[in-house]
Amino acid sequence: MRAKERKPIKNKQMLAALYTRRGEARDVLGTSLIPVPEPGPGEVLVRVAFSGVNPSDWKARARTALPLEGFQIPHQDGSGVITAVGTGVSADRVGERVWIYHACRGTHWGTAAGFVPVRNDQAVALPANVSLKHGAMLGIPYMTAATCLRASTQAIAGRTVLVQGGGGSVGSAAIQLARWLRARSVIATARSADKRNLAREAGAHKTIDYSSPRFGDELVEAAPDGIDHVLELALATNIGAVSQAINPGAEIVVYGADEGDALLPTRTLFNSGPSIRFLLVYNVPPAEEVTNALLLNNMFASGIAPLLETTVYPLERIVEAHLEAESIPFGRILLEVSPDV
């Protein structure tokens, strides 16, 4: 629904961070009071507690080549409490604590505002043991991890999983989920010792420095029985080493892209016959998203809590939040909007 078609709630305003043109954070981001929108049919209105900043949020704001009509409130992820529902949605949802994913996919309305209207299924009931603060960082990292692992045509249980970038937000989520799905072994890669420590905290059985000159050999040594499933974010860089360690019929899910195109070692890959799937979390069908969210909630309800270290800024300091998010490899930044909901 476009901004000009969104009916406002009479005499009710909210503070929102927004931009009307793309560019550098200092040049285009600011806060304004705007009318609170009504939820449309099949939607809920959430009073936002925390808004999560992901790399795709600041990249979308910075990409001046992308067209922008009207205003844009940024951020896909968030958490809060449902305050109103549109037609077709049960009124029983009012008052429910929720985590939000893909809030501004195809809309003007992101979570960097006092309220956000989202499709009913995009506001997921937050398990009692997960705080609103952590709930705001679940969307992109955990939904990406769940989609990558569910892309497997075989059960993860009993298999060996390699998570590239295991110290990042997606990587640590994937490690937790693979362990919960009873993977036999989870191997994680990260360049720095700090990131490898984070991967181990998430549950990785073994960690490897992917910048090591012996990276391929170390993968083989870490997985003497071979690797069955790979979550990859740098195919061009890693495929040579990975191809030495995978089992016949292994599945490689690529969820990120490094610079340059991948040159595949075709002769080696012919021997193992892996499948390679490219995955963009924003293109996942809604029904699959619902299944992924349920899987994650089941994991959290079992007692596993998100392992996402965060830095928190007030909404008014969104420029600083974006600048920090741009300066670190993985976005773990929150905006505090209405933490008392």
C-alpha positions in Angstrom: 0.0 0.0 0.0 1.5 3.3 -1.0 1.8 6.2 1.5 -0.8 8.3 -0.2 -3.3 5.4 0.1 -2.7 4.8 3.8 -5.6 6.2 5.9 -4.3 7.9 9.1 -5.7 7.5 12.6 -7.5 10.7 13.4 -5.7 13.1 15.7 -2.9 10.7 16.4 0.7 11.3 15.5 4.0 9.5 16.0 7.7 10.2 15.8 9.2 8.6 12.7 12.7 8.5 11.2 12.5 8.9 7.4 14.2 10.0 4.3 12.7 11.5 1.1 15.8 10.9 -1.1 18.6 8.4 -1.0 22.1 9.2 0.0 24.5 9.4 2.9 23.0 9.1 6.4 23.9 12.6 7.5 22.4 14.1 4.3 19.1 12.4 4.1 18.0 10.9 7.5 15.9 12.8 10.0 12.9 12.5 12.3 9.5 14.0 11.9 6.0 13.9 13.5 3.6 12.2 11.1 0.1 10.7 11.4 -0.2 7.2 12.8 -1.5 4.9 9.9 -4.5 2.7 10.2 -3.9 -1.0 9.6 -5.4 -2.2 6.3 -7.3 -5.4 5.6 -5.3 -8.4 6.8 -2.9 -6.2 8.8 -2.0 -5.3 12.3 -0.7 -2.1 13.8 2.3 -2.5 16.1 3.5 0.0 18.6 7.2 -0.4 18.1 9.5 -1.0 21.1 12.8 -1.6 19.3 13.8 -1.3 15.6 16.7 -3.4 14.3 19.3 -2.0 11.8 20.5 -4.5 9.3 23.1 -4.0 6.5 20.3 -4.1 3.9 18.6 -1.2 5.6 21.5 1.2 5.3 22.4 -0.1 1.9 18.9 0.6 0.6 19.1 4.1 2.0 22.5 4.7 0.4 21.8 3.4 -3.1 21.0 6.6 -5.0 20.3 4.7 -8.2 17.1 3.2 -6.7 13.9 5.1 -7.3 12.1 6.6 -4.3 8.6 7.9 -4.4 7.5 10.0 -1.5 9.0 9.1 1.9 10.6 6.0 3.3 10.7 4.9 7.0 13.6 2.4 7.1 14.2 -0.9 8.8 12.7 -4.3 8.2 13.0 -5.8 11.7 11.4 -4.8 15.0 9.4 -5.7 18.0 6.5 -4.3 20.0 2.9 -4.8 20.9 -0.1 -5.0 18.6 -2.5 -2.1 19.3 -5.0 -2.4 16.5 -6.1 -4.9 13.8 -7.5 -4.5 10.3 -10.5 -6.3 8.9 -10.0 -10.1 8.7 -7.7 -10.2 11.7 -8.9 -11.5 15.1 -9.2 -8.8 17.7 -7.6 -11.3 20.2 -4.2 -10.2 18.8 -4.5 -6.8 20.4 -2.0 -6.6 23.3 0.2 -9.4 21.9 4.0 -9.0 22.1 5.5 -9.7 18.6 8.6 -9.7 16.6 8.4 -8.3 13.0 10.1 -9.2 9.8 10.2 -7.5 6.4 8.2 -4.6 7.6 9.1 -2.2 4.7 9.4 -4.8 1.9 7.5 -3.0 -0.9 6.1 -0.4 1.4 6.9 3.0 2.9 6.4 1.8 6.4 9.5 0.5 8.3 10.0 -0.1 12.0 11.9 3.1 12.7 8.7 4.8 13.9 6.4 4.8 16.9 3.9 2.5 15.0 4.2 0.3 12.0 1.4 -1.5 10.0 2.4 -5.0 8.8 0.8 -8.0 7.3 -0.7 -10.2 10.0 1.7 -13.0 9.6 4.7 -10.7 9.6 4.0 -9.9 13.3 5.0 -13.1 15.0 4.1 -13.9 18.6 7.2 -13.4 20.7 8.0 -16.4 23.0 7.9 -15.5 26.7 11.6 -16.1 27.2 12.6 -13.7 24.5 12.8 -10.0 25.3 11.5 -7.2 23.1 15.1 -6.0 22.7 16.2 -9.3 21.3 13.0 -9.8 19.3 13.9 -6.7 17.2 17.0 -8.5 15.8 15.4 -11.8 14.8 13.9 -11.0 11.4 16.6 -10.9 8.7 19.3 -12.9 10.6 17.2 -15.8 11.9 14.8 -15.9 9.0 17.8 -16.1 6.6 19.3 -18.9 8.7 16.1 -20.8 8.8 15.5 -20.5 5.1 19.1 -21.7 4.3 18.8 -24.8 6.6 15.2 -25.6 5.4 16.5 -25.4 1.8 18.1 -28.8 2.4 16.2 -31.7 0.7 17.3 -33.9 3.6 17.0 -33.6 7.3 19.8 -31.7 9.1 19.8 -34.2 11.9 22.9 -36.4 11.7 24.6 -34.4 9.0 27.7 -32.2 9.1 27.0 -28.5 8.5 29.5 -25.8 7.4 28.5 -22.2 8.3 30.7 -19.6 6.6 30.9 -16.4 8.5 29.9 -18.1 11.7 30.6 -15.1 13.9 28.1 -12.9 12.1 24.4 -12.4 12.9 23.2 -14.9 10.2 26.0 -17.3 11.0 25.5 -17.4 14.7 21.7 -17.9 14.1 22.4 -20.8 11.7 24.8 -22.4 14.2 22.1 -22.3 16.9 19.4 -23.6 14.6 21.6 -26.4 13.2 22.5 -27.6 16.7 18.8 -27.5 17.7 18.0 -29.5 14.6 20.5 -32.1 15.8 23.2 -31.7 13.3 26.0 -34.2 14.0 28.7 -31.6 13.6 28.6 -27.8 13.0 31.8 -26.3 11.6 32.0 -22.5 11.5 34.5 -20.1 9.8 35.5 -16.6 10.8 38.6 -14.5 10.3 39.1 -13.0 13.7 39.6 -14.8 17.0 36.7 -12.8 18.5 34.3 -13.9 15.7 35.4 -17.5 16.1 34.7 -17.2 19.9 31.2 -15.9 19.0 30.7 -18.9 16.8 31.7 -21.3 19.6 29.4 -19.5 22.0 26.6 -20.1 19.5 27.4 -23.8 19.6 29.9 -24.5 16.8 31.8 -27.8 17.4 34.8 -26.6 15.4 35.9 -23.2 14.1 38.4 -22.3 11.3 40.1 -19.1 10.1 39.0 -18.9 6.5 41.9 -16.6 5.7 44.4 -19.4 6.6 46.6 -20.5 3.6 45.6 -24.1 4.7 41.9 -23.4 4.7 41.0 -26.2 2.3 43.1 -28.7 4.3 41.7 -27.6 7.6 38.2 -28.1 6.3 39.0 -31.7 5.4 40.6 -32.2 8.8 37.6 -30.7 10.6 35.2 -32.9 8.7 36.9 -36.3 8.2 33.5 -37.8 7.1 32.8 -35.0 4.8 30.5 -32.0 4.8 26.8 -32.4 3.8 25.4 -28.9 3.9 27.0 -25.5 3.4 25.8 -22.0 4.2 27.9 -19.8 1.9 28.2 -16.1 1.6 31.4 -15.9 -0.5 31.2 -18.5 -3.1 33.8 -17.0 -5.4 36.4 -17.0 -2.6 35.5 -20.3 -1.0 34.3 -22.8 -3.6 37.8 -24.2 -4.2 38.4 -25.1 -0.6 34.8 -26.2 0.0 34.8 -28.5 -3.1 37.6 -30.5 -1.4 35.6 -31.3 1.7 32.0 -31.9 0.6 30.3 -35.3 0.4 28.6 -36.6 -2.8 25.3 -34.9 -3.1 26.2 -32.1 -0.7 23.9 -29.0 -0.7 25.4 -25.5 -0.9 23.1 -22.6 -0.1 24.5 -19.2 -1.1 23.0 -16.4 0.9 25.6 -13.6 0.3 27.9 -12.5 -2.5 31.5 -11.5 -2.4 33.1 -9.3 -5.1 33.6 -10.9 -8.5 32.0 -13.9 -10.1 32.7 -17.5 -9.0 34.9 -19.7 -11.1 33.7 -23.2 -10.4 36.2 -26.1 -10.2 34.0 -28.2 -12.4 36.1 -31.3 -12.5 36.2 -31.6 -8.7 32.5 -30.8 -8.5 31.6 -33.5 -11.0 33.0 -36.0 -8.6 30.9 -34.9 -5.7 27.8 -33.7 -7.6 26.6 -31.0 -5.2 23.6 -28.8 -5.7 24.1 -25.1 -5.4 21.1 -22.8 -4.6 21.1 -19.0 -4.5 18.8 -17.6 -1.8 17.6 -14.1 -1.2 15.5 -14.0 1.9 13.2 -11.2 0.5 12.1 -13.5 -2.3 10.9 -16.3 0.0 7.1 -17.1 -0.5 4.9 -15.9 2.4 3.8 -19.5 3.2 7.4 -20.5 3.6 8.1 -17.5 5.7 5.3 -18.5 8.1 6.8 -22.0 8.4 10.3 -20.6 9.1 9.0 -18.2 11.8 7.2 -21.1 13.5 10.3 -23.2 13.4 12.3 -20.4 15.1 9.6 -19.8 17.7 9.7 -23.5 18.5 13.5 -23.3 19.0 13.2 -20.2 21.3 10.3 -21.8 23.3 12.6 -24.8 23.9 14.8 -22.5 26.0 17.4 -21.3 23.4 17.8 -17.6 23.5 19.1 -15.4 20.7 22.8 -14.6 20.9 22.8 -11.2 19.5 25.0 -8.5 21.1 23.4 -5.1 20.5 24.2 -1.4 20.7 21.1 0.7 21.4 20.5 4.2 20.2 17.4 6.4 20.8 15.3 6.9 17.6 16.4 10.5 17.4 20.0 9.3 16.9 19.3 7.2 13.9 22.1 8.9 11.9 24.7 7.7 14.4 23.1 4.2 14.4 23.4 4.0 10.6 27.0 5.2 10.7 28.0 2.6 13.2 26.1 -0.1 11.3 28.1 0.9 8.2 31.4 0.7 10.0 31.1 -2.9 11.3 30.9 -6.1 9.2 27.6 -7.3 10.7 24.6 -5.1 11.8 23.8 -5.5 15.5 22.4 -2.1 16.1 19.0 -1.3 17.7 16.9 1.9 17.9 14.9 2.3 21.1 11.5 3.6 20.1 9.0 2.8 22.9 10.7 0.3 25.3 8.0 0.7 27.9 5.3 -1.0 25.8 
